[in-house]
Amino acid sequence: LTDLPGELLELILCCDVLGAADIGRVSCTCRRLREACQPRGKVWRERFRLRWPSLLKYYSHTDGVSWLEEYKARHKAGLEAQRIVASFSKRFFSEHV
């Protein structure tokens, strides 16, 4: 895997079968894979796009974006929203949507 050209390695790491945790684990294995999974690189940008496709349009200049940090922030916000909704009283919800 580490002997593959960079472009091919990126294509493999951008595969939608891999999750964010998988990318994080892969990046811990060696320097070559850590460099391929750099926070501002294509791999985390693609992971962000796959998870939140409608949000990418709000990033006008994507060169300086740390996609890993954006991914973490969005994920954390989603967990916080779930926690808040879960804390609401059940009487505010109906069985049918």
N, C-alpha and C positions, 0 to 999 in steps of 0.2 A: 504493500500500500504506500509506503513512504518513498518508493522508487518511481512512482507515477509522476508524470508532468503535473505542474501546479494546476493547470486548467482542468485536467481530468479529475484530479483530487477534489477540487472545488465542486465539480458536477456531482460527484459521489456524495460529498458532505451536504450538498443542497437538496438531496433526495428527500421527498416528503415522507418517506417511511421513517426516517430518523427524527427523533424528538429533541427538544432543547437539552434534556438531561443526557441524551446520547452524545450530542455535540460537546457538551461540557466534559464528559468522560473521555471522549476521543482526544480532546485538547490537552488532557493531563498525561497522555501516554508518552509523548516525546516532543522534542523541539520542533521538528518538521510539521507535525500535526497541530501543535499549538500555534505556529505561525500561519497555518492554513485557516485556523479558526479565530483569527484575530478579531477583537471587538468591533473594529470599524470596517471589517471586510465583508465580502460577498456572502459568506456562509451565514452570518448572523442577520444580515439584511434580508436574505431569503427566508430565514426562520421567522423573522418578524412579519414579512409579507404573507407567508403561509398562515400564520396565526391570526393576524389582523389586516386582511387585504384592503379594507376600506380606509385605514388610517395612513397608508403610505402617501396618499395624495397631499397630506398636510405637511409633508417635509419637502420644502422647495429646494434647499441645498443639502444634498445628502452626503457630500464629501467628508465633512467633519463630524458626522453623527457617529456616536458609539452605539451601534445597533445592539450590542449585548446589554448596555445600560438601559436603553430604551425598552428592550424586551423585559428586563427585570422590573422596570418601573410599571409597565403596563400589566404585567402578571401580578405584581403586588397590589395594584389598584383593583384588579378584578377580584382578588382574594378578599380585599377589604370590603368591596361592594357586597360580596356574598355573605360576609360576616354581618354586615349591617342589616341586610335583608333577612337573614336568619334570626336576628334579634327582634324583629317586628312581632307583635302579637299575632297569633293565628286568627284572631277574630277579624283581622283586616283582609284576610284572603278567603276566596271562595273555592269550592271544589272544582268548578268549571271555569275554563278560561274563555 
